Amino acid sequence: MISPEQLQTLATRISNLPLNDTLISVIRSENPGIHFTYCFDDDIPNNEPMLSETNFNLYLIDGREHCLCLTNNYEHATGIVIAEIIAD
């Protein structure tokens, strides 16, 4: 389970940092037990983010089964997608 407070804390933590693989490694080490994925927001079509910021969106991952999927349910969330928004 991931709480809304955890999601907001993550957003605050990364809001002024460059989004890259190094940051994701740091975030992973600070949050053991939570799966993190980094991609571009364009890679996630037709889904509403759980939290939106200027430079990124956050989505929840449900990894309870053998296949990962996006979810809007905090109780089922096992991970977070950090999706960078690139201005056109």
C-alpha positions as CSV (number, residue, x, y, z in Angstrom):
1,M,0.0,0.0,0.0
2,I,1.1,3.5,-0.8
3,S,-0.6,6.4,0.9
4,P,-1.6,9.8,-0.6
5,E,0.9,11.3,1.9
6,Q,3.7,9.2,0.6
7,L,2.9,10.3,-3.0
8,Q,2.8,13.9,-2.0
9,T,6.1,13.6,-0.1
10,L,7.7,12.1,-3.1
11,A,6.4,14.9,-5.4
12,T,7.7,17.5,-3.0
13,R,11.1,15.7,-2.8
14,I,11.7,15.6,-6.5
15,S,9.9,18.7,-7.7
16,N,13.0,20.8,-8.1
17,L,15.5,18.1,-9.0
18,P,16.4,16.9,-12.5
19,L,14.6,13.7,-13.4
20,N,17.1,11.1,-14.4
21,D,18.3,7.6,-13.6
22,T,20.5,8.8,-10.8
23,L,17.6,10.4,-9.0
24,I,15.5,7.3,-9.4
25,S,18.3,5.2,-7.8
26,V,18.4,7.6,-4.8
27,I,14.6,7.5,-4.5
28,R,14.7,3.7,-4.6
29,S,17.3,3.5,-1.8
30,E,15.3,5.9,0.3
31,N,12.0,3.9,-0.1
32,P,12.8,0.2,0.2
33,G,9.8,-2.0,-0.6
34,I,8.3,0.4,-3.2
35,H,9.0,-0.2,-6.9
36,F,9.9,2.9,-8.9
37,T,9.8,3.3,-12.7
38,Y,10.9,6.3,-14.7
39,C,9.6,7.2,-18.1
40,F,8.2,10.0,-20.2
41,D,4.6,10.9,-19.7
42,D,4.0,10.4,-23.4
43,D,4.7,6.7,-22.8
44,I,1.5,6.4,-20.7
45,P,-1.4,7.2,-22.9
46,N,-5.1,7.3,-21.8
47,N,-4.4,7.2,-18.1
48,E,-5.0,9.9,-15.5
49,P,-2.1,10.6,-13.1
50,M,-2.7,10.3,-9.4
51,L,-0.7,13.5,-8.9
52,S,0.4,16.1,-11.4
53,E,3.2,18.6,-11.2
54,T,4.6,21.0,-13.8
55,N,7.4,18.7,-14.9
56,F,6.1,15.3,-14.1
57,N,3.1,13.1,-13.3
58,L,2.9,10.3,-10.8
59,Y,1.0,7.1,-11.4
60,L,0.5,4.1,-9.1
61,I,1.5,0.6,-10.0
62,D,-0.4,-2.5,-8.9
63,G,2.1,-5.4,-8.8
64,R,0.2,-7.9,-6.7
65,E,-0.1,-10.3,-9.7
66,H,2.6,-11.4,-12.0
67,C,1.8,-8.6,-14.4
68,L,2.2,-4.9,-13.5
69,C,-0.7,-2.5,-14.2
70,L,-1.6,1.0,-13.4
71,T,-4.1,1.6,-10.6
72,N,-6.0,4.4,-8.9
73,N,-6.3,2.4,-5.7
74,Y,-3.8,3.4,-3.0
75,E,-4.5,0.1,-1.1
76,H,-3.4,-2.0,-4.1
77,A,-0.4,0.2,-5.1
78,T,3.0,-1.4,-4.8
79,G,5.0,1.1,-6.9
80,I,5.1,4.5,-8.5
81,V,5.8,5.6,-12.0
82,I,7.6,9.0,-12.3
83,A,6.6,10.2,-15.7
84,E,8.5,13.2,-17.0
85,I,6.6,15.8,-19.0
86,I,8.6,17.2,-21.9
87,A,7.3,20.5,-23.3
88,D,6.5,20.4,-27.0
